[in-house]
Amino acid sequence: MVKTADERALMRESGRLLASVFTMLDGVAMAGMSTLAINDLVERFITVDCAARPASKGQYGFAYVLNSSINEVVCHGVPDAEVIVRDGNIVNLDITLEKNGFIADSSKTYLVGEVAPAARRLVQVTETAMWKGIGAVRPGARLGDIGFAIERHAKKHGYSVVREYCGHGIGREMHEAPDVMHYGRAGTGPELREGMTFTIEPMINQGTRRIVESDDGWTIRTADGKLSAQCEHTVAVTATGVEVLTLRPGERAA
């Protein structure tokens, strides 16, 4: 759970490479592409350009390198040649990358073409909620401080927070302790210590927080069919605060 300085340096490199994957995707015109084509593009970039391993492939029996979650899909959308990204969609791409034995995990919700103002607002609030959670990270803070900051911001804007899925410790394994909830009470939960590394990845819904699992056993959707968005970064607790290991060039706290 707590990483040494050398281990954090290796995670920083994995995070830098993963950030470059999203930089590549920022330049891709996704409208008209299948989610499987996006998956294959990312796999080539990770394995060839980054000389790294897509950590999601083969994990828990999953056959792909990313999750592609469109509109009402909350998370774990499965790439498919018949699922086509359309103008006006919001598309979350959740990607992991392993280099030198350490894993980084990040996701971004893309606005494809002319997106409705309500969808754009949801994505913006979700991104800001993630940064509110990241801003709560420092030595001596509590895990509950992160969830409290995220949920307070989402609720202030009339949205709900999915509770069944959470952030997680990360390092040599994709999922390590602790669980990082995106709701909760300030001042509760384990104390944060320098060297801890974990993800913060809130899933924010337009309507109810309730979710349903699709027949494929992976894809999670909103129960009411309304939109959901997600943003994610891998972070490390530093001596004075927090380092975002998967920070993308030009990105800053919203």
C-alpha positions in Angstrom: 0.0 0.0 0.0 2.8 2.4 0.9 5.4 2.7 -1.9 9.1 3.6 -1.6 10.6 6.6 -3.4 12.0 4.2 -6.0 8.7 2.5 -6.5 6.9 5.8 -6.9 9.4 6.8 -9.5 8.5 3.7 -11.5 4.8 4.4 -11.1 5.5 8.0 -12.3 6.9 6.6 -15.5 3.9 4.3 -16.0 1.7 7.3 -15.4 3.6 9.5 -17.8 3.2 6.8 -20.5 -0.5 6.4 -19.8 -0.9 10.2 -20.1 0.6 10.0 -23.5 -2.1 7.5 -24.6 -4.8 10.0 -23.8 -2.8 12.8 -25.5 -2.9 10.5 -28.6 -6.6 9.9 -28.2 -7.3 13.7 -27.9 -6.3 13.9 -31.6 -8.6 11.1 -32.8 -11.9 11.8 -34.5 -13.9 9.2 -32.8 -17.3 9.8 -34.5 -18.0 6.8 -36.8 -15.4 4.6 -35.2 -16.3 1.4 -33.4 -15.3 1.0 -29.8 -13.3 -2.1 -30.9 -11.3 0.0 -33.4 -10.5 2.5 -30.6 -9.4 -0.5 -28.4 -7.1 -1.8 -31.1 -5.7 1.7 -31.7 -4.9 2.0 -28.0 -3.4 -1.5 -27.8 -1.0 -0.7 -30.7 0.0 2.6 -29.1 0.7 1.0 -25.7 2.6 -2.0 -27.0 4.5 -0.3 -29.8 4.9 3.4 -29.0 5.1 3.0 -25.2 6.8 -0.4 -25.2 4.5 -1.3 -22.3 1.8 -3.7 -21.4 -2.0 -3.0 -21.4 -2.7 -4.2 -17.9 -6.4 -4.7 -18.3 -6.0 -7.3 -21.0 -6.5 -10.7 -19.4 -7.3 -9.3 -16.0 -10.3 -11.2 -14.5 -10.7 -12.8 -17.9 -11.3 -9.4 -19.7 -10.2 -9.7 -23.3 -9.6 -6.0 -24.1 -7.2 -3.2 -23.2 -9.8 -0.6 -22.2 -13.4 -0.1 -21.1 -15.5 2.0 -23.5 -18.6 3.4 -21.8 -21.0 5.5 -23.9 -23.8 7.8 -22.5 -25.8 5.8 -20.0 -23.1 3.2 -19.5 -21.6 3.9 -16.1 -18.5 1.7 -16.4 -17.0 -1.5 -17.8 -18.3 -1.1 -21.3 -16.9 -3.8 -23.6 -15.3 -2.9 -26.9 -17.4 -4.1 -29.8 -17.1 -3.9 -33.6 -20.8 -3.2 -33.8 -20.9 -0.4 -31.2 -20.2 2.9 -33.1 -19.4 6.2 -31.5 -21.8 8.8 -32.7 -21.8 12.6 -32.9 -23.2 13.9 -29.6 -22.1 10.9 -27.5 -20.1 11.2 -24.3 -17.6 8.3 -24.2 -15.5 7.3 -21.2 -12.3 5.4 -22.0 -10.8 3.7 -18.9 -7.2 2.5 -19.6 -4.5 0.8 -17.6 -0.8 0.5 -18.4 2.0 -1.5 -16.8 5.7 -0.7 -17.3 8.6 -2.1 -15.3 6.2 -4.0 -13.0 4.1 -1.1 -11.9 0.6 -0.1 -13.1 -1.1 3.2 -13.7 -4.9 3.7 -14.2 -6.7 6.6 -15.7 -9.9 7.5 -17.5 -11.4 10.4 -19.4 -14.9 11.1 -20.7 -14.7 12.5 -24.2 -17.3 14.9 -25.8 -17.8 13.7 -29.3 -18.9 16.3 -31.8 -21.9 18.5 -30.9 -22.7 17.4 -27.4 -25.9 18.6 -25.7 -25.3 21.3 -23.0 -26.7 19.0 -20.3 -24.2 16.3 -21.2 -21.4 18.8 -21.3 -22.3 20.1 -17.9 -22.4 16.6 -16.4 -18.9 15.9 -17.7 -17.6 19.2 -16.4 -19.0 18.6 -12.9 -17.6 15.1 -12.8 -14.2 16.3 -13.7 -14.3 19.0 -11.1 -15.6 16.5 -8.5 -12.6 14.3 -9.2 -10.3 17.3 -8.6 -12.1 18.2 -5.4 -11.3 14.7 -4.2 -7.7 14.9 -5.3 -7.5 18.3 -3.5 -8.4 16.5 -0.2 -5.3 14.2 -0.3 -2.5 15.0 2.1 -0.7 13.3 4.9 -2.9 13.1 8.0 -6.1 13.5 6.0 -8.7 10.6 6.0 -10.0 8.6 3.2 -13.5 9.8 4.0 -12.4 13.4 3.2 -12.0 12.4 -0.4 -15.5 10.9 -0.8 -17.0 13.8 1.2 -15.5 16.4 -1.2 -16.6 14.5 -4.3 -20.2 13.8 -3.1 -20.7 17.3 -1.8 -19.8 18.8 -5.2 -21.9 16.4 -7.2 -25.0 16.9 -5.0 -24.6 20.6 -5.1 -25.2 20.4 -8.9 -28.1 17.9 -8.6 -26.2 14.8 -9.5 -25.8 11.4 -7.7 -22.7 9.4 -7.0 -22.5 5.7 -7.9 -21.6 3.7 -4.7 -21.0 0.2 -5.9 -17.7 1.0 -7.6 -14.8 2.9 -6.1 -11.2 3.9 -6.4 -8.5 1.5 -5.2 -4.9 1.2 -4.2 -2.6 0.4 -7.1 1.0 -0.5 -7.7 2.3 -4.0 -8.7 -1.3 -5.1 -8.8 -4.1 -3.2 -10.5 -6.3 -3.4 -7.4 -4.7 -3.1 -4.0 -5.9 -1.8 -0.6 -7.4 0.6 0.2 -10.8 1.1 -1.3 -11.4 4.7 -2.0 -15.1 5.6 -1.8 -16.5 8.6 -3.6 -19.0 9.4 -0.9 -18.8 9.5 2.9 -18.1 11.6 5.9 -15.2 13.9 6.4 -12.7 12.8 9.1 -13.5 9.1 8.8 -11.6 6.2 7.5 -7.9 5.3 7.4 -5.4 8.0 7.7 -3.4 8.9 4.6 0.4 8.5 4.7 3.2 9.6 2.5 3.9 7.0 -0.2 0.3 5.7 -0.5 -0.8 5.3 -4.1 -4.4 4.9 -5.3 -6.9 5.9 -7.8 -9.7 8.5 -7.5 -12.4 7.8 -10.2 -15.9 9.1 -9.4 -18.9 7.9 -11.5 -21.5 10.7 -11.5 -25.1 10.1 -12.7 -27.7 12.6 -14.0 -30.5 10.8 -12.3 -30.6 8.0 -9.7 -27.4 6.5 -8.5 -28.9 3.1 -9.0 -27.3 0.9 -11.6 -28.0 -2.4 -13.5 -25.7 -5.0 -14.9 -26.1 -6.0 -18.5 -26.3 -9.6 -19.7 -22.7 -9.6 -20.8 -21.6 -9.7 -17.2 -19.5 -6.6 -17.6 -21.4 -3.5 -18.7 -22.9 -1.4 -16.0 -25.7 1.1 -16.9 -27.8 3.7 -15.1 -31.1 2.2 -13.9 -33.1 5.1 -15.3 -31.2 5.3 -18.6 -29.9 8.8 -17.9 -26.3 9.8 -18.6 -23.3 8.9 -16.5 -19.7 10.3 -16.6 -16.4 9.3 -15.0 -12.9 10.8 -14.7 -10.0 9.1 -13.1 -6.4 9.7 -12.1 -3.8 7.7 -10.2 -2.3 9.7 -7.3 0.5 9.4 -4.7 0.5 11.0 -1.2 3.6 13.2 -0.9 5.2 14.7 2.2 3.2 17.9 1.6 0.2 16.9 -0.3 -0.5 15.0 -3.5 1.1 14.1 -6.8 -1.1 13.2 -9.8 0.9 10.4 -11.5 -1.2 10.2 -14.6 -1.5 14.0 -15.1 -1.8 14.9 -18.8 0.2 17.7 -20.5 -1.6 21.0 -20.1 -4.0 19.6 -17.5 -4.6 21.2 -14.2 -7.1 21.0 -11.4 -10.6 22.1 -12.5 
